[in-house]
Amino acid sequence: MRVELDVFSGRPNPVWQLDAQAAAALVALHDVLAAGTAWEAPPALGYRGFLYTIRSDGCRAYHGAVRTAQTILADPGYSIERFLIARLPHDWIGLVPMIEGMLRPRE
């Protein structure tokens, strides 16, 4: 499964492939998310979430929610984003503190 970290402007975003086991785990996490109503649009610059595709449905996980073409799913524990951060390729590990800083609840 292809994953993209939407974070850069003016240069290519990090893109990597999950192996079959990690992809199955991501699908399992995705499938247990409940329907949500809140979606915070990502900013124009900086961290804008993770992009992935499940069953031909493009998904964006951003700030505790997952948006697909069909629905919004609530992920208040940031399970999808945390799962993908843990699988970020080593070349991009320096981005982790910035991304994790965005996962804190906003006041």
C-alpha positions as CSV (number, residue, x, y, z in Angstrom):
1,M,0.0,0.0,0.0
2,R,1.3,3.4,-1.0
3,V,1.4,6.1,1.7
4,E,2.3,9.8,1.3
5,L,3.1,12.2,4.0
6,D,1.7,15.6,2.8
7,V,4.1,18.0,4.3
8,F,6.2,19.8,1.7
9,S,5.6,22.6,-0.7
10,G,7.9,23.0,-3.7
11,R,9.5,19.6,-3.4
12,P,8.1,16.0,-3.5
13,N,6.4,14.7,-0.4
14,P,7.8,11.5,1.3
15,V,6.1,8.4,-0.3
16,W,6.7,4.8,0.7
17,Q,5.1,1.4,0.5
18,L,3.7,-0.5,3.4
19,D,4.3,-4.2,3.3
20,A,1.3,-6.6,3.3
21,Q,1.3,-7.0,7.1
22,A,1.4,-3.3,7.8
23,A,-1.2,-2.6,5.1
24,A,-3.5,-5.2,6.7
25,A,-3.0,-3.5,10.1
26,L,-3.8,-0.1,8.7
27,V,-7.0,-1.4,7.1
28,A,-8.0,-2.9,10.4
29,L,-7.4,0.4,12.2
30,H,-9.3,2.3,9.5
31,D,-12.2,-0.1,9.6
32,V,-12.9,0.3,13.3
33,L,-13.2,4.1,13.1
34,A,-16.6,5.5,13.8
35,A,-18.4,8.0,11.6
36,G,-17.5,11.6,12.5
37,T,-18.7,15.0,11.6
38,A,-15.7,17.3,12.4
39,W,-13.1,17.9,9.7
40,E,-10.5,20.6,10.1
41,A,-9.0,21.5,6.7
42,P,-5.2,21.2,6.6
43,P,-3.2,24.4,6.3
44,A,-1.7,25.5,3.0
45,L,1.8,25.0,4.4
46,G,3.3,22.5,6.7
47,Y,1.9,19.2,7.9
48,R,-1.3,18.3,6.0
49,G,-1.7,14.7,7.0
50,F,-1.1,11.2,5.5
51,L,-2.7,10.0,2.2
52,Y,-3.4,6.4,1.5
53,T,-6.0,4.3,-0.4
54,I,-8.3,1.6,0.9
55,R,-10.6,-0.3,-1.4
56,S,-10.1,2.3,-4.1
57,D,-11.1,5.1,-1.7
58,G,-8.5,7.8,-1.3
59,C,-8.1,8.8,2.4
60,R,-6.5,11.7,4.2
61,A,-5.7,11.2,7.9
62,Y,-5.3,14.6,9.5
63,H,-5.5,15.9,13.1
64,G,-7.6,13.0,14.5
65,A,-10.0,12.5,11.6
66,V,-9.9,10.6,8.3
67,R,-11.6,12.1,5.3
68,T,-12.6,9.9,2.3
69,A,-14.6,10.8,-0.8
70,Q,-17.7,9.3,1.0
71,T,-17.4,10.2,4.7
72,I,-15.5,11.6,7.6
73,L,-14.3,9.1,10.3
74,A,-13.4,10.2,13.8
75,D,-10.0,9.2,15.1
76,P,-9.7,11.0,18.4
77,G,-6.7,8.9,19.5
78,Y,-4.8,9.7,16.3
79,S,-4.4,5.9,15.7
80,I,-3.9,6.2,12.0
81,E,-1.5,9.0,12.1
82,R,0.5,7.4,15.0
83,F,0.6,4.1,13.1
84,L,2.0,5.8,10.0
85,I,4.5,7.9,11.9
86,A,5.9,4.7,13.4
87,R,6.4,3.4,9.8
88,L,7.9,6.6,8.4
89,P,11.1,5.7,6.4
90,H,14.3,6.4,8.2
91,D,15.3,9.2,5.7
92,W,12.3,11.2,7.1
93,I,12.6,10.5,10.8
94,G,13.6,14.1,11.4
95,L,10.0,15.2,10.6
96,V,8.6,13.1,13.5
97,P,8.8,15.9,16.2
98,M,7.0,18.4,14.1
99,I,4.3,15.9,13.1
100,E,3.8,14.7,16.7
101,G,3.5,18.3,17.8
102,M,0.5,18.6,15.5
103,L,-1.2,15.7,17.1
104,R,-1.7,17.4,20.5
105,P,-5.3,18.6,21.1
106,R,-5.7,22.2,20.2
107,E,-7.2,24.7,22.7
